[in-house]
């Protein structure tokens, strides 16, 4: 699992999760935003994933 380089808005966490699960990035982002309505540590989990999940390696032929 990697943070996405292509489907990123903040850190690429939702895009990376979407790529690894085969989902659309918009769906994962929407689920995250909707989960923020519920009480819980959603932002802390996002920050933790930002730190723990490495960035995807660059593709060949791209800057």
Secondary structure, 3 states (H helix, E strand, C coil): CCECCCCCCCCCHHHHHHHHHCCCHHHHHHHHHHHCCCCCCHHHHHHHHHHHCCECCCCCCCC
